Amino acid sequence: MSSKFMKSAAVLGTATLASLLLVACGSKTADKAADTSSSEAKEITFYVEDQYKAYAEKVAAAYEKESGTKVNIKSGDQLGGLDKLSLDNQSGQAADVMMAPYDRVGSLGTDGQLSEVTLSDGAKTDDKTKSLVTAADGKVYGAPAVIESLVMYYNKDLLKEAPKTFAELEELAKDSKYAFAGEDGKTTAFLADWTNFYYAYGLLAGNGGYVFGQNGKDPKDIGLANDGSITGINYAKSWYEKWPKGMQDTEGAANLIQTQFQEGKTAAIIDGPWKAQAFKDAKVNYGVATIPTLPNGKEYTPFGGGKAWIIPSSTKNLEAAQKFVDFLVSTEQQKAFYDATNEIPANTEARSYAEGKNDELTTAVIKQFKNAQPMPNISQMSAVWDPAKTMLFDAVSGKKDAKTAANDAVTLIKETIKQKFGE
């Protein structure tokens, strides 16, 4: 699994602002696309991330055989393709079908860069994944393809089984064998990159915090400074008091965590399914499980994410593109996608098939996704990431108390939304 899609959230602000400048043009392009797709095309263009090219070639051949429609494959950097989608729509260079992280679907759709997508019965979509491709205006702009969630990795040479509660992790931190060399009283028994809002959100949400109200659709209701969020932030701070100073490095902490885990100096970490390959390559004897329950007895509630198949608004082959998307999200093709990539299908029947493979990572992601909250996909989410990152750093480093840091972040988020979106 690629970390590029997870990282898209952090760079969404710039991309969203750029696309907003082309909203009006994009909307006209969408209307044009609808007008020019009355007759089904016999040729479409399919753009995929380089890592999916082998799968794309197989699915294209299968679809051509079934439908008679030729599928031309282009591959490259998927996020780069999304960042210049507005320009490609204007020039007519956009593909007919491509992939996007869920957090980009809603904003690209409302900005006029995507065509609406019909979710076929064969897609076997559940309410959570449907919400991830539904914009604030109620329109659906993508077909769910993949689900993702943070999970817990643990070293099987150090732990007989995965910790089930954070209380167990706190006890583990008292073990002297996890003492960090060079910093007295510091431990690396358990590590998590909690100055990264994507990773820390499960703490806040599990205690009652939230980003936007109305299931992430109301930007006027921001819940990052409520009592639950403050509780979560303070719990994170309690761990930073145990961790080496390097964990406060917002740019380097992720590398520190990976190195400590791969070298057998850390027993458990929180990370995404995209890290599994690195641990395999490093020959770590790791296990994967759901994230332990919080001190309040409730579930850690991370963002639920993943990817969808989308249709750019400039397509002249809307009917053919929709039929190809239907084929991609069918149970048969979702199973094939899992077998080729080990990425968990959004299609519920194919998801059950994947779970039946008894793969620890697959099982953990599916279980954790049930407790996850859909990441807000409205454009205003772009105003959240940087202030939230600052909020977490200021609080865990002691620069500000949690309440002040949270209030300051909410104030900045509101100001940024007003400046960008006039709300």
C-alpha positions as CSV (number, residue, x, y, z in Angstrom):
1,M,0.0,0.0,0.0
2,S,1.3,3.4,-0.9
3,S,1.9,6.1,1.7
4,K,1.4,8.8,-0.9
5,F,-2.4,8.6,-0.6
6,M,-2.2,9.0,3.2
7,K,0.1,12.0,2.8
8,S,-2.3,13.6,0.4
9,A,-4.3,15.0,3.4
10,A,-1.3,17.1,4.5
11,V,-0.9,18.8,1.1
12,L,-4.6,19.2,0.3
13,G,-4.7,22.8,1.3
14,T,-2.6,24.1,-1.6
15,A,-4.4,21.8,-4.1
16,T,-7.8,22.9,-2.9
17,L,-7.1,26.6,-3.1
18,A,-5.7,26.2,-6.6
19,S,-8.8,24.2,-7.8
20,L,-11.1,26.8,-6.3
21,L,-9.8,29.3,-8.7
22,L,-11.1,27.2,-11.5
23,V,-14.5,26.2,-10.1
24,A,-16.6,28.1,-12.6
25,C,-14.7,26.7,-15.5
26,G,-14.8,23.2,-14.0
27,S,-18.6,23.3,-13.7
28,K,-18.9,24.3,-17.3
29,T,-16.6,21.4,-18.2
30,A,-18.9,19.0,-16.3
31,D,-21.9,20.2,-18.2
32,K,-20.0,19.8,-21.5
33,A,-19.1,16.3,-20.6
34,A,-22.7,15.3,-19.9
35,D,-23.7,16.7,-23.3
36,T,-21.0,14.9,-25.3
37,S,-21.4,11.4,-23.8
38,S,-24.8,10.5,-25.2
39,S,-23.4,7.8,-27.4
40,E,-21.1,5.2,-25.8
41,A,-17.5,5.4,-26.7
42,K,-15.5,2.4,-27.9
43,E,-12.3,3.7,-26.3
44,I,-11.5,5.2,-22.9
45,T,-8.4,6.2,-21.0
46,F,-7.5,4.7,-17.6
47,Y,-4.9,6.5,-15.4
48,V,-3.3,4.7,-12.5
49,E,-0.5,5.0,-10.0
50,D,2.6,3.2,-11.3
51,Q,2.3,0.4,-8.7
52,Y,-1.1,-0.5,-10.1
53,K,-0.1,-0.9,-13.7
54,A,0.1,-4.7,-13.7
55,Y,-3.4,-4.9,-12.3
56,A,-4.6,-2.3,-14.7
57,E,-3.4,-4.3,-17.7
58,K,-5.2,-7.4,-16.5
59,V,-8.5,-5.6,-15.8
60,A,-8.3,-3.7,-19.0
61,A,-7.9,-6.9,-21.0
62,A,-10.8,-8.5,-19.2
63,Y,-13.1,-5.5,-19.8
64,E,-12.1,-5.2,-23.4
65,K,-13.0,-8.8,-23.9
66,E,-16.4,-8.4,-22.2
67,S,-17.5,-5.1,-23.5
68,G,-15.6,-4.4,-26.7
69,T,-14.4,-1.1,-25.3
70,K,-10.7,-0.5,-25.6
71,V,-9.0,0.7,-22.4
72,N,-5.9,2.8,-22.9
73,I,-3.7,2.8,-19.8
74,K,-1.6,5.7,-18.6
75,S,0.4,5.5,-15.4
76,G,2.3,7.9,-13.2
77,D,2.1,9.8,-9.9
78,Q,-1.5,9.6,-8.9
79,L,-1.4,12.6,-6.5
80,G,0.4,14.6,-9.1
81,G,-2.4,13.8,-11.6
82,L,-5.0,15.0,-9.1
83,D,-3.1,18.2,-8.4
84,K,-3.2,19.2,-12.0
85,L,-6.7,17.7,-12.7
86,S,-8.3,21.2,-13.1
87,L,-5.7,22.1,-15.8
88,D,-6.2,18.7,-17.5
89,N,-9.9,19.2,-17.5
90,Q,-9.5,22.6,-19.1
91,S,-7.2,21.3,-21.8
92,G,-9.1,18.1,-22.4
93,Q,-6.1,16.0,-21.3
94,A,-7.8,14.3,-18.3
95,A,-8.3,10.6,-18.3
96,D,-11.8,9.1,-18.3
97,V,-11.2,7.1,-15.1
98,M,-8.7,7.5,-12.3
99,M,-8.2,7.0,-8.6
100,A,-8.4,9.4,-5.7
101,P,-8.1,9.3,-1.9
102,Y,-11.5,9.7,-0.3
103,D,-10.5,13.0,1.3
104,R,-10.0,14.5,-2.1
105,V,-13.2,13.2,-3.7
106,G,-15.7,15.6,-2.1
107,S,-13.7,18.7,-2.6
108,L,-12.8,17.9,-6.2
109,G,-16.4,17.1,-6.9
110,T,-17.9,20.3,-5.4
111,D,-15.1,22.3,-7.2
112,G,-16.4,21.0,-10.5
113,Q,-13.6,18.7,-11.4
114,L,-15.5,15.4,-11.2
115,S,-18.5,13.9,-12.8
116,E,-21.2,12.4,-10.6
117,V,-20.9,8.6,-10.3
118,T,-23.8,6.2,-9.9
119,L,-23.2,3.4,-7.4
120,S,-24.4,0.2,-8.9
121,D,-25.9,-2.7,-6.9
122,G,-22.9,-4.7,-7.8
123,A,-20.6,-2.4,-5.9
124,K,-21.9,-3.7,-2.6
125,T,-21.3,-0.4,-0.9
126,D,-22.0,0.1,2.8
127,D,-23.1,3.3,4.4
128,K,-19.6,4.3,5.7
129,T,-17.9,3.9,2.4
130,K,-20.7,5.7,0.6
131,S,-20.4,8.6,2.9
132,L,-16.7,8.9,2.0
133,V,-17.6,9.6,-1.7
134,T,-20.6,11.8,-1.0
135,A,-20.1,15.5,-0.9
136,A,-21.8,18.0,1.3
137,D,-24.3,18.7,-1.5
138,G,-25.4,15.1,-1.3
139,K,-23.9,14.2,-4.7
140,V,-21.7,11.1,-5.2
141,Y,-18.4,11.7,-7.0
142,G,-16.7,8.4,-6.7
143,A,-17.1,4.6,-6.4
144,P,-15.4,3.2,-3.3
145,A,-12.5,0.9,-4.1
146,V,-10.3,0.5,-1.0
147,I,-10.6,1.0,2.7
148,E,-7.8,1.9,5.1
149,S,-7.3,2.6,8.8
150,L,-4.4,2.9,11.2
151,V,-3.6,-0.3,13.1
152,M,-1.2,-1.6,15.7
153,Y,2.0,-3.3,14.8
154,Y,3.8,-5.3,17.5
155,N,7.0,-7.3,17.6
156,K,6.3,-10.9,18.1
157,D,9.8,-11.5,19.5
158,L,9.1,-9.1,22.3
159,L,5.4,-9.6,23.0
160,K,3.5,-12.9,23.1
161,E,0.3,-11.2,22.0
162,A,-0.9,-7.7,21.0
163,P,-1.7,-5.3,23.9
164,K,-5.5,-4.9,24.2
165,T,-5.5,-1.7,26.4
166,F,-3.4,1.4,26.7
167,A,-3.0,0.4,30.4
168,E,-1.0,-2.5,29.2
169,L,1.2,-0.2,27.1
170,E,1.7,2.0,30.1
171,E,3.0,-1.0,32.1
172,L,5.2,-2.0,29.2
173,A,6.8,1.4,29.3
174,K,8.1,0.7,32.8
175,D,10.2,-2.2,31.5
176,S,13.9,-1.1,31.6
177,K,14.8,-3.1,28.5
178,Y,13.0,-0.4,26.4
179,A,15.0,2.5,28.0
180,F,16.2,4.9,25.4
181,A,20.0,5.2,25.4
182,G,21.3,8.6,26.2
183,E,18.2,10.0,27.8
184,D,17.5,9.0,31.3
185,G,14.0,8.0,32.2
186,K,12.8,7.8,28.5
187,T,11.2,4.8,26.9
188,T,10.6,3.5,23.4
189,A,8.4,0.6,24.4
190,F,5.4,2.0,22.5
191,L,5.6,4.9,20.0
192,A,3.1,6.8,17.9
193,D,3.5,9.9,15.8
194,W,1.0,12.0,17.7
195,T,2.2,15.4,16.5
196,N,0.7,14.3,13.2
197,F,-3.0,15.0,13.4
198,Y,-3.9,12.0,11.1
199,Y,-2.4,9.7,13.7
200,A,-3.5,11.5,16.8
201,Y,-7.2,12.0,15.8
202,G,-8.1,8.6,17.2
203,L,-7.2,9.8,20.7
204,L,-9.4,12.9,20.4
205,A,-12.3,11.2,18.7
206,G,-12.2,8.3,21.1
207,N,-12.7,10.8,24.0
208,G,-15.5,12.7,22.2
209,G,-13.7,15.2,20.1
210,Y,-14.4,15.8,16.4
211,V,-13.4,18.0,13.5
212,F,-16.7,19.1,12.0
213,G,-20.2,18.5,13.1
214,Q,-23.0,16.7,11.1
215,N,-20.6,13.8,10.4
216,G,-17.9,16.0,9.0
217,K,-20.2,18.1,6.8
218,D,-20.7,21.3,8.9
219,P,-17.5,23.5,8.9
220,K,-19.2,26.0,11.3
221,D,-19.2,23.4,14.1
222,I,-15.6,22.6,15.0
223,G,-15.0,20.2,17.9
224,L,-11.3,20.3,18.4
225,A,-11.4,22.3,21.6
226,N,-14.2,20.5,23.4
227,D,-13.6,18.5,26.6
228,G,-13.0,15.3,24.8
229,S,-10.4,16.7,22.5
230,I,-8.6,18.2,25.5
231,T,-8.6,14.9,27.3
232,G,-7.1,13.2,24.2
233,I,-4.4,15.9,23.8
234,N,-3.4,15.6,27.5
235,Y,-3.2,11.9,27.2
236,A,-0.8,12.3,24.3
237,K,1.3,14.7,26.3
238,S,1.6,12.1,29.1
239,W,3.3,9.8,26.6
240,Y,5.6,12.6,25.3
241,E,6.8,13.0,28.8
242,K,8.0,9.4,28.6
243,W,9.4,9.5,25.1
244,P,12.8,10.7,23.8
245,K,13.0,14.4,22.7
246,G,13.2,13.3,19.1
247,M,9.6,12.3,19.2
248,Q,8.7,16.0,19.2
249,D,10.5,16.5,15.9
250,T,7.4,16.8,13.6
251,E,9.5,16.0,10.5
252,G,11.7,13.3,11.9
253,A,9.5,11.4,14.4
254,A,8.1,9.0,11.8
255,N,11.6,7.8,10.8
256,L,12.6,7.5,14.5
257,I,9.5,5.3,15.1
258,Q,10.2,3.1,12.1
259,T,13.9,2.7,13.0
260,Q,13.3,1.8,16.6
261,F,10.6,-0.8,15.6
262,Q,12.8,-2.4,12.9
263,E,15.8,-2.6,15.3
264,G,13.7,-4.4,17.9
265,K,13.9,-1.5,20.4
266,T,10.2,-0.8,20.3
267,A,7.5,-3.4,21.0
268,A,4.5,-1.7,19.5
269,I,3.6,1.2,17.3
270,I,0.6,2.7,15.6
271,D,0.9,3.1,11.8
272,G,-0.9,2.4,8.6
273,P,-1.1,-0.6,6.3
274,W,1.3,1.1,3.9
275,K,4.1,0.4,6.3
276,A,3.8,-3.4,6.2
277,Q,6.1,-3.9,3.2
278,A,8.9,-1.9,4.9
279,F,8.7,-4.2,7.9
280,K,8.7,-7.3,5.7
281,D,11.7,-6.0,3.9
282,A,13.5,-5.4,7.3
283,K,12.6,-9.0,8.3
284,V,10.8,-7.9,11.4
285,N,8.8,-10.7,13.1
286,Y,5.7,-8.5,13.4
287,G,2.0,-9.0,14.2
288,V,-0.9,-6.7,13.4
289,A,-3.9,-6.0,15.5
290,T,-6.5,-3.4,16.3
291,I,-5.4,-0.4,18.3
292,P,-5.9,-0.9,22.1
293,T,-8.8,0.6,24.0
294,L,-8.3,4.0,25.6
295,P,-8.1,4.7,29.3
296,N,-11.8,5.6,29.3
297,G,-12.6,2.1,28.1
298,K,-13.7,3.3,24.6
299,E,-12.3,2.5,21.2
300,Y,-9.5,4.4,19.6
301,T,-11.3,6.1,16.7
302,P,-9.0,6.9,13.8
303,F,-9.9,8.4,10.5
304,G,-11.4,5.9,8.1
305,G,-10.0,6.4,4.6
306,G,-9.0,4.7,1.4
307,K,-9.5,5.3,-2.3
308,A,-12.2,5.6,-4.9
309,W,-12.5,5.4,-8.7
310,I,-13.4,8.7,-10.1
311,I,-14.5,10.2,-13.5
312,P,-13.0,13.6,-14.3
313,S,-15.6,16.2,-15.4
314,S,-14.1,16.8,-18.9
315,T,-14.7,13.2,-20.1
316,K,-16.4,12.9,-23.4
317,N,-17.1,9.3,-22.6
318,L,-19.2,9.5,-19.4
319,E,-21.4,6.5,-20.2
320,A,-18.5,4.3,-21.1
321,A,-16.5,5.5,-18.1
322,Q,-19.4,4.8,-15.7
323,K,-19.7,1.2,-17.1
324,F,-16.0,0.7,-16.6
325,V,-16.2,1.9,-13.0
326,D,-19.1,-0.5,-12.4
327,F,-16.8,-3.3,-13.7
328,L,-13.9,-2.1,-11.4
329,V,-16.0,-2.2,-8.3
330,S,-17.8,-5.5,-9.0
331,T,-17.2,-8.3,-6.5
332,E,-15.1,-10.2,-9.0
333,Q,-12.8,-7.3,-9.8
334,Q,-12.5,-6.2,-6.2
335,K,-11.3,-9.7,-5.3
336,A,-8.8,-9.5,-8.1
337,F,-7.6,-6.1,-6.9
338,Y,-7.1,-7.5,-3.4
339,D,-5.2,-10.5,-4.7
340,A,-2.9,-8.2,-6.8
341,T,-2.3,-5.5,-4.2
342,N,-3.3,-6.8,-0.8
343,E,-5.4,-3.6,-0.4
344,I,-8.7,-4.2,1.4
345,P,-11.8,-3.9,-0.9
346,A,-14.6,-1.5,-0.2
347,N,-17.0,-3.9,-1.8
348,T,-18.5,-5.8,1.2
349,E,-18.6,-9.2,-0.5
350,A,-15.0,-8.9,-1.7
351,R,-14.1,-7.6,1.8
352,S,-15.4,-10.8,3.3
353,Y,-13.4,-12.8,0.8
354,A,-10.3,-10.9,1.8
355,E,-11.0,-11.4,5.5
356,G,-11.3,-15.1,4.8
357,K,-7.6,-15.2,3.7
358,N,-6.6,-15.0,7.4
359,D,-4.1,-12.3,6.8
360,E,-3.4,-10.4,10.0
361,L,-3.1,-7.0,8.4
362,T,-6.3,-7.4,6.4
363,T,-8.2,-8.6,9.4
364,A,-6.9,-5.8,11.6
365,V,-7.7,-3.1,9.1
366,I,-11.3,-4.4,8.5
367,K,-11.9,-4.6,12.3
368,Q,-10.4,-1.1,12.9
369,F,-12.3,0.4,10.1
370,K,-15.5,-0.5,11.8
371,N,-14.6,1.9,14.6
372,A,-13.1,4.5,12.4
373,Q,-14.8,7.9,11.5
374,P,-15.0,8.9,7.9
375,M,-12.5,11.6,7.2
376,P,-14.3,14.9,6.3
377,N,-14.1,15.3,2.5
378,I,-15.4,18.9,2.3
379,S,-13.0,21.6,1.0
380,Q,-12.8,23.3,4.4
381,M,-10.8,20.3,5.7
382,S,-7.8,21.8,4.0
383,A,-7.8,24.5,6.7
384,V,-7.5,22.0,9.5
385,W,-4.2,20.1,9.0
386,D,-1.6,22.8,9.7
387,P,-3.3,24.4,12.7
388,A,-4.0,20.9,14.2
389,K,-0.4,19.9,13.8
390,T,0.7,23.1,15.6
391,M,-1.9,22.5,18.3
392,L,-0.5,19.1,19.0
393,F,3.1,20.2,19.0
394,D,2.5,23.2,21.2
395,A,0.6,21.0,23.7
396,V,2.9,18.0,23.9
397,S,6.0,20.1,24.0
398,G,4.7,22.2,26.9
399,K,4.8,25.4,24.9
400,K,1.1,25.8,25.7
401,D,-1.4,24.0,27.8
402,A,-3.8,21.8,25.9
403,K,-6.8,24.1,26.2
404,T,-5.0,27.1,25.0
405,A,-3.4,25.2,22.1
406,A,-6.7,23.8,21.0
407,N,-8.6,27.2,21.3
408,D,-5.8,28.9,19.3
409,A,-6.1,26.2,16.6
410,V,-9.8,26.5,16.3
411,T,-9.5,30.3,16.0
412,L,-7.0,29.9,13.2
413,I,-9.1,27.3,11.4
414,K,-12.2,29.5,11.5
415,E,-10.2,32.5,10.2
416,T,-8.7,30.4,7.4
417,I,-12.1,29.1,6.4
418,K,-13.5,32.6,6.3
419,Q,-10.6,33.8,4.1
420,K,-10.7,30.9,1.7
421,F,-14.4,30.2,1.5
422,G,-16.1,33.3,2.8
423,E,-17.9,31.5,5.6
